[in-house]
Amino acid sequence: MDTAVFHLINNLAGGSSVADAVVLAWARLGPLVLTALASMAWMVLPARDRSIMPRRLALISIAAAVVALGIAQGIGHEWFRTRPYLVVPAHLLVPPSADPSFPSDHAVGAFALATPLLLDRQARGLGLAVLTGAIALALSRVFIGTHYPSDVLGGAALGSGVALVLVWVATLVDRHAPVLWMPARSASHITEQMLRVIRHARRV
């Protein structure tokens, strides 16, 4: 089944040079764009109270991506899955990689970035944008021939799972050790001051 779906998607490669170029560009640049979007949440989301929600979701998104990618490296080290283009015929649009196929680091990071932003009403619009990009990124990795579908599905599950755990940990900090948010609250206050200056400069 995994191989059949891989061929279904990967066989689309090579049919159009324009489509190949667009998908390849997103496969390469998507992680940077999604990281920028998640980081932008710090600037565009408000801090409603001392918990700095939902602004702190930007921090949780970045932290989740870092932690999940570290776990993914451990999984790949313990269980090395061969890339699909070394096992079955494939249209490979990128240079071969010596890294393990499972899980897809791109999917791990992208879904870790998207998940926390989906959990708050005010952050959800940005979260949906990141999620859409994450899905496109996951599909692009299969399209260009470098991952099985199960690699990106596993990566998506890992990234989302780690993100949900960190969101839960953040709620525990709220209850038992809110003082740990002091550095983030200070950074949030500085951000608010900067935004006020920018808004004032625009009115002048």
C-alpha positions as CSV (number, residue, x, y, z in Angstrom):
1,M,0.0,0.0,0.0
2,D,2.8,2.4,1.0
3,T,4.6,1.8,-2.3
4,A,1.5,2.0,-4.3
5,V,0.6,5.4,-2.9
6,F,4.2,6.5,-3.4
7,H,4.1,5.7,-7.1
8,L,0.7,7.3,-7.4
9,I,2.1,10.6,-6.2
10,N,5.7,10.3,-7.5
11,N,4.6,9.4,-11.0
12,L,3.2,12.9,-11.3
13,A,6.8,14.2,-11.3
14,G,8.3,14.8,-14.7
15,G,5.0,15.6,-16.4
16,S,5.5,19.3,-16.3
17,S,8.7,21.2,-15.8
18,V,6.8,24.1,-14.3
19,A,5.0,21.9,-11.8
20,D,8.3,20.1,-10.9
21,A,10.0,23.5,-10.3
22,V,7.2,24.8,-8.1
23,V,7.0,21.6,-6.0
24,L,10.7,21.4,-5.7
25,A,11.0,25.0,-4.6
26,W,8.4,24.4,-1.8
27,A,10.1,21.1,-0.8
28,R,13.3,23.1,-0.3
29,L,12.1,26.5,1.0
30,G,8.9,25.4,2.8
31,P,10.6,24.8,6.1
32,L,12.0,28.3,6.2
33,V,8.7,29.9,5.2
34,L,6.7,27.9,7.8
35,T,9.3,28.7,10.5
36,A,9.0,32.4,9.6
37,L,5.2,32.2,9.8
38,A,5.2,30.5,13.2
39,S,7.7,33.0,14.4
40,M,5.6,35.9,13.1
41,A,2.9,34.7,15.5
42,W,4.9,36.3,18.3
43,M,4.5,39.7,16.7
44,V,0.9,39.5,15.5
45,L,-0.8,37.6,18.3
46,P,-1.8,39.5,21.5
47,A,-0.9,38.6,25.1
48,R,-4.2,38.5,26.8
49,D,-3.0,38.0,30.4
50,R,0.0,37.0,32.5
51,S,0.1,33.6,30.8
52,I,0.9,35.6,27.6
53,M,-1.7,33.5,25.6
54,P,-1.9,33.2,22.7
55,R,1.4,34.9,21.9
56,R,3.4,32.2,23.7
57,L,2.1,29.6,21.2
58,A,4.8,31.0,18.9
59,L,7.5,29.9,21.4
60,I,5.8,26.5,21.9
61,S,5.7,26.0,18.1
62,I,9.4,26.6,17.7
63,A,10.3,24.6,20.8
64,A,8.1,21.7,19.6
65,A,9.9,21.7,16.2
66,V,13.3,21.5,17.9
67,V,12.4,18.8,20.3
68,A,10.5,16.7,17.7
69,L,13.4,16.9,15.2
70,G,15.8,15.7,18.0
71,I,13.5,12.7,18.6
72,A,13.3,12.1,14.9
73,Q,17.1,11.9,14.7
74,G,17.1,9.3,17.4
75,I,14.4,7.2,15.6
76,G,16.3,7.4,12.4
77,H,19.5,6.3,14.1
78,E,17.9,3.3,15.8
79,W,15.8,2.2,12.8
80,F,17.3,3.1,9.4
81,R,14.8,2.9,6.7
82,T,16.2,3.0,3.1
83,R,15.0,5.8,0.8
84,P,12.3,4.7,-1.7
85,Y,14.4,5.5,-4.8
86,L,16.9,2.9,-3.6
87,V,14.3,0.3,-3.4
88,V,11.8,0.9,-6.2
89,P,11.8,2.8,-9.5
90,A,11.2,6.5,-8.8
91,H,11.4,10.0,-10.3
92,L,14.1,11.6,-8.1
93,L,14.2,15.4,-8.4
94,V,16.8,16.0,-5.8
95,P,20.3,14.6,-5.1
96,P,20.3,11.3,-3.2
97,S,20.5,11.6,0.6
98,A,22.4,9.4,3.1
99,D,19.9,10.1,5.8
100,P,17.2,7.6,6.8
101,S,13.8,7.8,5.1
102,F,11.7,7.5,8.3
103,P,10.5,9.8,9.7
104,S,10.5,12.8,7.3
105,D,12.2,15.7,9.1
106,H,10.4,18.2,7.0
107,A,7.0,16.8,8.1
108,V,8.1,16.5,11.7
109,G,9.1,20.2,11.9
110,A,6.2,21.5,9.8
111,F,3.5,19.8,11.8
112,A,5.1,20.6,15.1
113,L,5.0,24.3,14.1
114,A,1.4,24.2,13.0
115,T,-0.2,22.3,15.9
116,P,0.0,24.7,18.8
117,L,-1.3,27.6,16.6
118,L,-4.5,25.6,15.9
119,L,-5.4,25.4,19.6
120,D,-6.4,29.0,20.1
121,R,-9.1,30.9,18.4
122,Q,-7.1,34.0,17.8
123,A,-4.1,32.0,16.5
124,R,-6.1,29.6,14.4
125,G,-6.0,31.6,11.1
126,L,-2.2,31.6,11.2
127,G,-2.2,28.0,12.3
128,L,-4.4,27.0,9.3
129,A,-1.9,28.7,7.0
130,V,1.0,26.9,8.5
131,L,-1.0,23.6,8.4
132,T,-1.8,24.1,4.8
133,G,1.9,24.6,4.1
134,A,2.8,21.6,6.1
135,I,0.5,19.3,4.2
136,A,1.9,20.7,0.9
137,L,5.4,20.2,2.2
138,A,4.7,16.6,3.2
139,L,3.2,15.8,-0.2
140,S,6.1,17.5,-2.0
141,R,8.6,15.2,-0.3
142,V,6.8,12.2,-1.8
143,F,6.4,14.0,-5.2
144,I,10.1,14.6,-5.5
145,G,10.8,10.9,-4.7
146,T,12.7,11.2,-1.4
147,H,10.1,9.8,1.0
148,Y,7.4,7.1,1.3
149,P,3.9,8.4,2.3
150,S,4.3,6.6,5.7
151,D,7.5,8.6,6.3
152,V,5.6,11.9,6.1
153,L,2.6,10.5,8.0
154,G,4.8,9.3,10.7
155,G,6.7,12.6,10.8
156,A,3.4,14.5,11.0
157,A,2.2,12.4,13.9
158,L,5.5,12.8,15.7
159,G,5.6,16.6,15.3
160,S,2.0,17.0,16.3
161,G,2.3,14.7,19.2
162,V,5.3,16.5,20.6
163,A,3.6,19.8,20.1
164,L,0.6,18.7,22.1
165,V,2.7,17.4,24.9
166,L,4.5,20.8,25.1
167,V,1.2,22.6,25.2
168,W,0.1,20.4,28.1
169,V,3.4,21.0,29.9
170,A,2.8,24.8,29.4
171,T,-0.6,24.4,31.2
172,L,1.2,22.6,34.1
173,V,3.6,25.6,34.3
174,D,0.6,27.9,34.5
175,R,-0.7,26.0,37.5
176,H,2.4,25.1,39.4
177,A,5.3,27.4,38.4
178,P,4.0,30.5,36.6
179,V,7.2,32.3,37.6
180,L,8.9,30.4,34.8
181,W,7.0,32.6,32.3
182,M,8.8,35.7,33.6
183,P,11.4,35.9,30.8
184,A,8.7,35.4,28.2
185,R,6.5,38.0,29.8
186,S,9.4,40.5,29.7
187,A,10.0,39.7,26.1
188,S,6.3,40.1,25.4
189,H,6.3,43.5,27.1
190,I,9.3,44.7,25.0
191,T,7.4,43.5,21.9
192,E,4.4,45.5,22.9
193,Q,6.5,48.6,23.3
194,M,8.1,48.1,19.9
195,L,4.7,47.6,18.3
196,R,3.4,50.8,19.8
197,V,6.4,52.7,18.5
198,I,5.9,51.2,15.0
199,R,2.2,52.1,15.1
200,H,2.9,55.6,16.2
201,A,5.5,56.1,13.5
202,R,3.0,55.0,10.9
203,R,0.5,57.6,12.1
204,V,3.0,60.4,12.0
